[in-house]
Amino acid sequence: MSSNGDAERLSERLRQSTLAWFDILTIYIGQKLGFYEALVADGPLSAADLAQRTGTHSRYVREWLEQQAVAGLLAVDDVDAPPEERRFRLAAGHARVLVDRDDPLWQGSRPHSLLPATRRMGALLEAFRSGGGLLPADQDEDGRFAQATLGRSAYLEGMRSWIASMPDVEARLRREPTARVADLGCGAGWSAIALARSFPLARVDGFDLDPASITMAEDNAVACRVADRVRFHVRDAADPALGGDYDLAVVFEALHDMPRPVEALRTLRRLVGDHGPVLVMDEKTEERFTAPGSDLERFNYGWSVLSCLASGMAGPGAAGTGAVMRLDTLERYAGEAGFSAVETLPVPHEGWAFYRLR
């Protein structure tokens, strides 16, 4: 293949990437200003109608509506109508992706996860130069919103079947005496809440280093009416003083972000004793590095460069794992933490892998 052809393909790819970035940025505008919700509730609407309902300027609104229609996100009742009279609505099915947070197809948190990466770019460049890290606690409001919502529906819908992949664990959580579960790196609490909702007899303790995330988790537990069975604590997962007597210890999509993953795994092992079950859920990866790679690898490496590696590089002795934590890396960490085996569980998921540590 000629170098000219390769250059043309890359040039076109970057042009398409720019269009995709426009989608992300303009979706963010629609979310923050309440445009999508108004269109779902009252649409189809003209620019003047939408501006009136959302307290915005109609000229800006008209440009946004036209851009969204051109991009295929909105539909237009009559494309030949005068600009001021055109009425817009969400295209069929798009409310599931942009508005309904309970739908498994919802992607509304994507803009909130990507924008913080651009805001922290200066600090990230300095980390590249110095070898230092960036703390998750330093993320802004959008970053916390993304972290709190990206896995919400998956946790609430999938937790029961995930635990069912370990029949002995499922049976223990369903019987008396009350089972206790420790959730390390719980973030905004949705994994702990999902555990409590799936297993009403269980009691769950969630631990996270970020006070703001713990506050969100407590509010979420109250809203979901499980605050009597779920407690949250501001604690470092790698703290050797963290103790307890638990029937199950879990860490969901957080181990690769931890600067000291081996210490965190030692904590998990200590919390359940020598024979208790430990569940680790993390990013699904390919078995080995290849280039060019799959979309899954591109996705994981993208997040690793922009966020995850910097989290894992914070503090002295940081492991610097990154989002692409392949099985052999987890097995090495588990061995150093005192586990004898890592079992891949038969849980089908397009982005996550589930491991039982023994």
Phi, psi and omega in degrees: 000136185287152176296330178296318178296319178298317180296319180295320179294319178294319178300316179293322178299316180291328175295316177294325177296324177296318177298319179295322178294323174300318177303312183299313184292319182284331172296320177302316178301313180298324178290309186295329183263001176076020184293314184295318180298320179294322179292323177293318185285321191232357187290165004285150184228148170279171178299318180296319180296314182294320178298319180295320182287335186249001179067040181236177183270129188297327181293317175297318182298318180298319180295319179295316179299316180293319178298316181295324178290318178298324180281354177086009180275329177243158174249154182241134180296318182213104183292341181270358179291154174304148185310319183288343184255353180297137181243133188241152176210163176293135177298158186305127177083348187286338176297328178299325184274326189255339189237315190277100184292341180275352181278135180298342178271358182300131179235020186296342180275350184302312178301324182289337178275329183277322183298319177301329178297323178288325181291330181266013186298321179299315179293325179293318177300320178294323177296322176301321182284319188268337187083007178280188182230175177237133183276136175303331180295343180274001182291158183269187184300318179296319180298319179292322178299316181296314180299325184281345187238341186303317183255008189304303184294326179295317178298311185294326182270330189259344190304315183301316181287329178297312180294328180296343176291350174239084188305322180293323179290316178303315180298320180295320182290342183263358184236163173278155357290166185308126177278147178246137182235135175251128181242106182268138183069046190284346179059230182279007167093004187291328177292317178295318179297318179296321177298315181293322179289325181284332184227085187300340180276347185275156173240136188236135171248124177255136182236134176206151184279342187265112181301323181295321178294321179295322176298316176298319181297318179296318178296319180296321180295320177296314181297328180269002176062040175235013184297340177284346183238359179230128176237147182237147186220139174274098181214150175279126181298336181268004182291118181293346179275350180288120184224183181153182179227097190242152178271343178205138174234137186225156168217118185253118174046045181222338187300319184293340179275345187280131179297332182235072184294326179295317178297322177297319178293324175297322176298314178302315181295320180293324184292331182253358181080186186291336187239006182283156182279139175235129180244126175243123172246129180212184185298137172286136180229164169288161183295328181212164179289131172223156179214128355297158183251177179287168176300325177299315179294320178299318180297310182294317180293326177300312178293327181295314180296319188275339187212303195294317180298318180298325176295319181282358179255006185276129174092165181293142178070020183295141183282331181061052185289307185084168186289339182267072179268094181287166185303320182295328177291315178298320179298321178294314178301315182297319178298318179294334180273356176104005177275153182261339183203154174237120181254123175281122184276149182278063179251115179284124176202139185285336185238345184239150173241149185237131184230137171255126180262132183240000000 
